[in-house]
Amino acid sequence: MDFTLILVIATLITGIFSIVSINNSILRNIREFSSSVFPILFVVLIIRSFFIEPYKIPSGSMIPTLMIGDFILVDKNIYGYKLPLTDITLIDNEDPQRGDVVVFKYPENKKINYIKRIVGLPGDRIIYKNKRLYVNNIEYFHTQIGHNFDPVEIADGQVYIENNSSKEYLILNQSSPPFNFEYQVPDETYFVLGDNRDNSNDSRYWGPVPRENLVGKAFYIWMFWNFDSYYSFFDRVGNKIE
């Protein structure tokens, strides 16, 4: 069951018990407990629904930006305030930008959350050729860099800085053959790619992300937990997500 749904149900139940008048001694104890727990649950619900929500990175599709075991914080209101447990936007906020790392509901199964980077906005013409990205006929320049990333996770790939003219971020290209394609991004949707370009299940395979599916923008790594990783807690925690 979805954690947010559990939180909503628990908040409603404790809220009801905290305000009803009860004479039974056992139920009175439940009321006292509910009265003490309800404010905490309510605050957590408001924060998770409208402001910040934590997520764990389960796969390597965003290497080298995000590693398996990273726990991230997501800004839930940057693109708009949504009604909890729905895709209904109550108040619009900023528009997503190229280069944003976003959490969204997987278009083919909204019960699953994915995280990728936006590379195409509504109306953009996307061309991916020989592992080079072109948006509206403008090439995103690559600069290969030296790195100290885990050689197991990087494998035989190379790390590059990709520049979209307004933002720079790291990507990983492996030695496998390129997956060339062209695509016109429909209205109210966004084209997303993983930073691990040759090992990511993204818009190349299942299409663009509708705006209503966007959950928020990832901005900070607050915890790291992976005993099998080359990285330590101190390598990852505190890093901003660019």
N, C-alpha and C positions, 0 to 999 in steps of 0.2 A: 504493500500500500504506500502511496505517496506520502512523504513526511509532512508536507504542507497540509494535506488533508487531515492527517492525524492531529496536527497542531491545531487546526481549525476546530475539529470535533472536541478535542480536549479543552480548548478555550471556551467553547460554547457550554459544555457540560459544567465546568467549574464555575463559569459565570452564572449559570442558572442556579446551581446549588448555593452560591454565595449570597443570593438575594432572596431566596424563598424562606418563609418562616416555618421552622420545624420544631416539634415538641419532643419527638423521639430522641433518646440520648445518643444512640448510635448514629442516627442521621445528623444530629447536632454536631457531632465530632467531624463528620464528613463535611458539613457546612463550614466549620471553622478551618478545616484543611483547605477546602476549595477557596475560601476567602483569602488565604495566605498565598495560594499558588496562582490564582487567576490573574493578578496584576503582572506577575512575571511572564506567564504564558501570553498575555495580551501584548506586552511590550515586545517579546520575541517575535510574535506573529506580525506586528506592524513593521518591525525592522526587516524581517525576511521578505515580507510581501512588497514593501515599497522602497526600501533603501539598500540594504546589503545582504547578500546570501552567499554562504560558503559552498564550494564544490571541490571534489577530488578529481585529479587527472588520472584516468585508468589506462590510457594507451599512449603510444609514442607518435601519434599523428602530428603533434605540434612541436616535436623536437626540431631545432634546438631552443626554441622559446620556452617551452614547458616540458618537464620531464615526468615520467611515470612516478607517482607518489607525491607530486606537488599538490598542496591544498591552496586554492585560490579564493579571492574575494571578488564578487561581481556586483557592479553598480546596477541596481534594479530600476532606477528611475531616470537614467540618462536619456533613454529613448521615449519615456512616457510612463505614467502611473497606471498600472493595470489592476483590475478587480481580482482578488486572490482566487486561484483555482480556475481562472478563465483566461481567454485571449482578448478580453474586452478592455480597450484602453480608455481610461477615464479622462486623462489629461495628456495631450501630446507634449513632448519635450524636444530634445535635439534630434536631428537626423543622423543616422549612422554615416560614418566616413570611411573612405578607402583606407585600409590599414588597421581598422579597429579589430581587436580580438573579442569575439562575441560568443556567448552561450545562447543556444537556441533549441527549440523543440525540433527534433528530427522530423522532417516533412512526411516521411513514410510511417512514422510511429511517434506520435506526440508524447508518449509516456517516457521517451528516451531523450535525454539532453546531450547535445553535441557541443564541441567548442572548436571553432575555426577562425580564420582571418578573412574579413571582407576584402575582396579585390575588385568587385564590380558593383556599381550602383545601378538603380533603375535606368534603362536606356543605354547603358554602356555596351560597347562592342568589345568582347574579350577574344584575344588570340593568344594561344599558348603554342609556341613553336621552338623546337630544339631547346626546351627548358628555359625559354625566355618568355616573359609575360608582356603583352602589349594591350593597353587599354585605350580605346579610341585612337588607335594608330600611334600612340606614344609608348615607347619602350621603357619598361622599368629596369634601370641599370643595375648590374650586379658587380660587386667588388668582392673578390675572394679574400678571406682573412685567415690568419693563423688562429688556432683555438686550443683550448685545453679541455674540450668536452670529452666525455667517456668514449674511448675508441670502440667499445662494443656497441654503444647506441648509435654512434655516427657511422659505424661499419666502414665501407669503402667510399663513403660520400665526402663531399666538400661543403664547407660552410661559407655562405655568402651574405653580404649586406645587400638587401634589396631596397631600392630607392624609388618611391612612387611620386617624387617631386615635392611631396609635403611631409613625408614620414619615412624614416629608415627603420628596418627591422631585420632580424636574422632568418635565413631559410637554409634548408639542407637539400642538396641535390645528390642523388646516388648515381652510380655508373650504369644503371639499367637504361634501356632504350626510352626515348621521350614519348610521351602521350600527347600528340599534337591535336588541337581542336580549335574551333571558332564557335562563338556563342553571342547572341544578342540577349541582354538581360531584360526580362519583361518588367512592366510597371509594378511598383509596390513589392519588388523582390530584390534579393541581394545574392551575388555570386560569391561563394566562399571556397577557400582552399586551405589545406593544412600546410604549415610551414615545412613539414617533412614531405616535400612535394611528390616523392615517388612512393610514399607509404601512407596514404591518407584517403579515406573514404569520404568524398566531399562532392561539391556541386558538379564535378565532371561526370559523376556516376548517377546521381539522383536529382539533379537540377537545382534551381535556386531556392533560397529560403524566403518565404513570405514574411513581410514585416511583422505580421501578427504573431509569428513564431519566435521573435526575438525576446530573450529573457533579460539580457543586459550585457554590459561591457566588462570584461575581466581587467583588473587593474593592479592586483597585488598578490604576492605569494606569502601566505601567513604561516604555513606549516609544511613540513616535508617528512614523509614516512615511507621508507622503502629500504628494508635491510639488504636487499639484493643489489642495490644501486652502488655505483662508483662514487656518488656524491654524498656529502654529509649534510646534516641539518643546517649547518652554518653556511654551506655553499648556496643554498636555495632560499632560505627564509629571509624575508625583507626585500627581495628583489621586486622592482616594479615590472609590470608586463607591458612591453612596448609593442 
